[in-house]
Amino acid sequence: MAGYLSSLSFLDLAGRLPASVAQGLFWGIMALGVYITFRILDIADLTVDGTFATGGAVSAVLIMKGVNPWLAVLVALVAGLLSGGQRQALTLLMATLVKPKVLLLDEHTAALDPKTAEKVLKATDRIVEEGKLTTIMVTHNMRDAIAHGNRLIMMNDGKVVLDIKGEEKKKLTVEKLLHQFEVVSGEEFASDKAILG
């Protein structure tokens, strides 16, 4: 420990000070946002991190499209005020502004209430169908996995254990899917969230 402390340079530490202060201010503002919503307004809204990420993504996409950076920041601020479902729909729309080779949706409805999740899934289906997009939707919700898309691939321990498509997928139920999983993997499926949806 003493060797490490003696290797530190005052000039090096002083040079890092502005970045450290800026990061501290950023996290302080975020903590105030959580405190205000959770303690003062009595709303357990901990979506601050999603708000910053969505705002940053909106700003970046708009600037890449040639929009004035100041206007992009204002639009990003408004996007950050959106609810979780509205942010997911906006993120999906932004991801498809330029037709991607593959659209990856990783648990894109996991943090949403069932009604909002259904709206986002319907919007997803419409955008994928209209754009004829190759899409990979990662989900632990068996009902959603069965209801959406034309192919279902189930993995266990990093290996594909089921690959179901066509007529077989159209006739699939959650119970049949879980039974097939148990047969091929030799173990019982243990996630209530995946079974119940």
HUHUQUI-V644678 format. One record per pair of residues at least 12 apart in sequence whose C-alpha atoms are under 10 Angstrom apart, sorted by the first residue. I is the first residue (numbers start at 1). J is the second residue. D is the distance in whole Angstrom. If there is no record, write none. Layout:
# HUHUQUI-V644678
i: (I;I)
j: (J;J)
d: (D;D)
This chain:
# HUHUQUI-V644678
i: (30;30;30;31;31;33;33;33;33;34;34;34;34;47;47;47;47;48;48;49;50;50;50;50;50;51;51;51;51;51;51;51;51;51;51;52;52;52;52;52;53;53;53;54;54;54;54;54;54;54;54;54;54;54;55;55;55;55;55;55;55;55;55;55;55;55;56;56;56;56;56;56;57;57;57;57;57;58;58;58;58;58;58;58;58;58;58;58;58;59;59;59;59;59;59;59;59;60;60;60;61;61;61;61;62;62;62;79;83;84;84;84;84;84;84;85;85;85;85;85;85;85;85;85;85;85;86;86;86;87;88;88;88;88;88;88;88;89;89;89;89;89;89;89;89;89;90;91;92;92;92;92;92;92;92;93;93;93;96;96;96;96;99;99;99;99;100;100;100;100;101;101;101;102;102;102;102;103;103;103;103;103;103;104;104;104;104;104;105;105;105;105;105;105;106;106;106;106;107;107;107;107;107;108;108;108;108;108;108;109;109;109;109;109;110;110;110;110;114;117;118;121;121;121;122;124;124;125;125;128;129;134;135;136;136;136;136;137;137;138;138;139;139;140;140;140;140;140;140;141;141;141;141;141;141;141;141;142;142;142;142;142;142;142;142;142;142;142;143;143;143;143;143;143;143;143;144;144;144;145;145;145;145;146;146;146;146;146;146;146;146;146;147;147;147;147;149;149;150;150;150;150;150;150;151;151;151;151;151;151;151;152;152;152;152;152;153;154;154;155;155;156;156;157;160;161;161;161;161;161;161;162;162;162;162;162;164;174;174;174;174;175;177;178;178;178)
j: (48;49;52;46;48;45;46;47;48;46;47;48;49;80;83;84;111;80;81;80;80;83;84;87;88;76;77;78;79;80;81;82;83;84;87;76;77;79;80;81;76;80;87;76;77;79;80;81;82;84;87;88;90;91;72;73;74;75;76;77;78;79;80;81;82;87;72;73;76;77;79;80;76;79;91;94;95;72;73;74;75;76;77;78;79;80;90;91;94;71;72;73;74;75;76;77;79;72;73;76;76;94;95;97;75;76;94;91;112;109;111;112;113;116;117;108;109;111;112;113;115;116;117;118;119;120;116;119;120;120;108;109;111;112;116;117;120;108;109;116;117;119;120;121;123;124;120;108;104;105;108;120;123;124;127;123;124;127;127;128;131;133;131;132;133;134;131;133;134;135;133;134;135;133;134;135;136;128;133;134;135;136;137;134;135;136;137;138;124;135;136;137;138;139;136;137;138;139;137;138;139;140;141;120;121;124;137;138;139;121;138;139;141;144;139;140;141;197;197;144;144;144;147;148;148;137;148;148;149;149;149;149;149;149;151;152;153;149;152;153;154;154;194;154;191;193;194;195;197;174;191;192;193;194;195;196;197;154;173;174;175;177;178;193;194;195;196;197;172;173;174;177;194;195;196;197;174;194;197;169;174;194;197;164;165;169;170;171;172;173;174;177;169;170;172;173;165;169;164;165;166;167;169;170;163;164;165;166;168;169;170;164;165;166;169;177;165;177;181;181;185;181;185;185;185;180;181;182;183;184;185;177;180;181;184;185;177;194;195;196;197;195;195;190;194;195)
d: (7;8;9;10;9;9;9;10;7;6;8;7;10;10;9;8;10;9;10;10;8;10;8;8;10;9;9;10;8;4;7;8;9;9;8;9;9;9;6;10;10;8;10;7;9;7;6;10;9;10;7;9;9;7;9;8;9;8;4;6;8;6;5;9;10;9;10;8;7;9;9;9;8;10;8;9;10;7;8;10;7;5;9;10;7;9;9;8;8;9;5;6;8;7;5;9;9;8;9;9;10;7;9;9;9;9;9;10;10;9;8;7;9;9;10;10;8;9;6;8;10;6;7;10;8;7;9;10;8;10;7;8;10;9;10;9;7;9;10;10;10;9;6;9;7;8;10;10;10;9;9;9;9;7;9;9;9;8;8;9;8;9;7;9;8;10;10;7;8;9;7;7;9;7;5;6;7;9;7;6;5;6;8;9;6;5;6;8;9;7;6;5;6;9;8;6;5;7;7;6;5;8;9;8;9;10;8;8;8;8;10;8;10;10;8;9;9;10;9;10;9;9;10;8;9;10;9;7;8;9;10;10;8;9;10;10;10;8;9;10;10;10;8;10;9;8;5;9;8;10;10;10;7;4;7;8;5;10;9;6;9;8;9;9;5;6;8;7;10;8;6;10;8;8;8;6;10;9;8;10;9;10;10;10;10;7;8;9;7;7;8;9;9;8;9;9;9;9;9;6;7;9;7;8;7;6;4;7;10;7;10;5;6;10;7;10;9;9;8;9;10;9;8;10;10;9;7;10;10;6;7;9;8;7;8;9;9;9;7;9;10;9;10;10;10;8)
